[in-house]
């Protein structure tokens, strides 16, 4: 695994998701179930983009492992930036949200599936 490349792609994904959430859920006020479903649909191409950027180097790392590693990068950035500055430090409320965990699962599965599909 190319750690620096994986970290950079994880940061890129976090930034893209941050921008997407800022535009649709905060700016356009698309909240509730519709906002969550839209977020999950947009998370698919964002995750595919991240996987594509990583695998351009020709690395053969398992996609599910890569997805999990990028998820850890995103969680660290959420701990350092999102929760303290945008959720008023409510770590429990932020991380107990089942929709957040669903998004985590979607991102990891999409990156893993991308890797499986490119190996065929």
C-alpha positions as CSV (number, residue, x, y, z in Angstrom):
1,X,0.0,0.0,0.0
2,X,1.2,3.5,-0.8
3,X,0.4,5.1,2.5
4,X,0.9,8.7,1.4
5,X,-1.2,8.2,-1.7
6,X,-4.0,6.6,0.3
7,X,-3.9,9.4,2.9
8,X,-4.1,12.0,0.1
9,X,-7.0,10.2,-1.6
10,X,-8.7,9.9,1.8
11,X,-8.3,13.7,2.4
12,X,-9.6,14.3,-1.2
13,X,-12.7,12.2,-0.5
14,X,-13.3,14.0,2.8
15,X,-13.1,17.4,1.1
16,X,-15.5,16.3,-1.7
17,X,-18.0,14.9,0.8
18,X,-17.6,18.1,3.0
19,X,-18.4,20.3,0.0
20,X,-21.3,18.1,-1.1
21,X,-22.9,18.1,2.3
22,X,-22.2,21.9,2.6
23,X,-24.0,22.6,-0.7
24,X,-26.9,20.2,-0.5
25,X,-27.7,19.8,3.2
26,X,-26.6,23.2,4.5
27,X,-26.9,25.5,1.5
28,X,-30.0,24.1,-0.2
29,X,-31.5,22.8,3.1
30,X,-32.1,19.3,1.6
31,X,-32.4,17.5,4.9
32,X,-34.4,14.6,6.2
33,X,-34.7,11.3,4.3
34,X,-34.4,12.9,0.9
35,X,-31.2,14.7,1.8
36,X,-29.7,11.4,3.2
37,X,-30.7,9.4,0.1
38,X,-29.3,12.1,-2.2
39,X,-26.1,12.0,-0.2
40,X,-25.7,8.3,-0.6
41,X,-26.3,8.5,-4.3
42,X,-23.6,11.2,-4.6
43,X,-21.3,9.3,-2.4
44,X,-21.1,6.5,-5.0
45,X,-19.4,8.6,-7.7
46,X,-17.2,10.4,-5.1
47,X,-16.0,7.1,-3.8
48,X,-15.4,5.7,-7.4
49,X,-13.4,8.9,-8.1
50,X,-11.2,8.3,-5.1
51,X,-10.7,4.6,-6.0
52,X,-9.8,5.5,-9.5
53,X,-7.3,8.1,-8.4
54,X,-5.6,5.7,-6.1
55,X,-5.5,2.8,-8.5
56,X,-4.1,4.9,-11.3
57,X,-0.7,4.1,-9.8
58,X,-1.2,0.4,-10.5
59,X,-1.2,-0.6,-6.8
60,X,-2.9,-4.0,-6.1
61,X,-4.2,-3.3,-2.6
62,X,-7.5,-4.9,-1.7
63,X,-10.3,-2.3,-2.3
64,X,-12.1,-3.0,1.0
65,X,-8.9,-2.4,2.9
66,X,-8.3,0.8,0.9
67,X,-11.9,1.9,1.6
68,X,-11.4,1.2,5.3
69,X,-8.1,3.1,5.4
70,X,-9.7,6.1,3.6
71,X,-12.6,5.9,6.0
72,X,-10.1,6.2,8.9
73,X,-8.6,9.2,7.4
74,X,-12.0,10.8,7.1
75,X,-12.9,9.9,10.7
76,X,-9.7,11.6,11.9
77,X,-10.5,14.7,9.9
78,X,-14.1,14.7,11.3
79,X,-12.6,14.5,14.8
80,X,-10.3,17.4,14.1
81,X,-12.4,19.7,12.0
82,X,-16.1,18.7,11.5
83,X,-17.2,17.9,15.0
84,X,-15.4,20.7,16.9
85,X,-16.2,23.5,14.4
86,X,-19.5,22.5,12.7
87,X,-21.3,20.2,15.2
88,X,-20.4,22.2,18.3
89,X,-18.3,19.4,19.8
90,X,-21.2,17.0,20.0
91,X,-19.1,13.8,19.3
92,X,-21.7,11.5,20.7
93,X,-24.5,12.9,18.7
94,X,-22.4,12.9,15.5
95,X,-21.0,9.4,15.8
96,X,-24.3,7.8,17.1
97,X,-26.1,8.8,13.9
98,X,-27.0,5.6,12.0
99,X,-27.1,7.5,8.7
100,X,-23.4,8.4,9.2
101,X,-22.5,4.7,9.6
102,X,-24.6,3.8,6.6
103,X,-22.5,6.4,4.6
104,X,-19.3,4.8,5.9
105,X,-20.5,1.4,4.8
106,X,-21.5,2.7,1.3
107,X,-18.1,4.3,0.8
108,X,-16.1,1.2,1.8
109,X,-18.3,-1.1,-0.3
110,X,-18.1,1.1,-3.3
111,X,-14.3,1.3,-3.2
112,X,-14.1,-2.5,-2.6
113,X,-16.5,-3.2,-5.5
114,X,-14.5,-0.8,-7.7
115,X,-11.4,-2.9,-7.0
116,X,-13.2,-6.2,-7.7
117,X,-14.6,-4.9,-11.0
118,X,-11.3,-3.7,-12.3
119,X,-9.7,-7.1,-11.6
120,X,-12.0,-8.9,-14.1
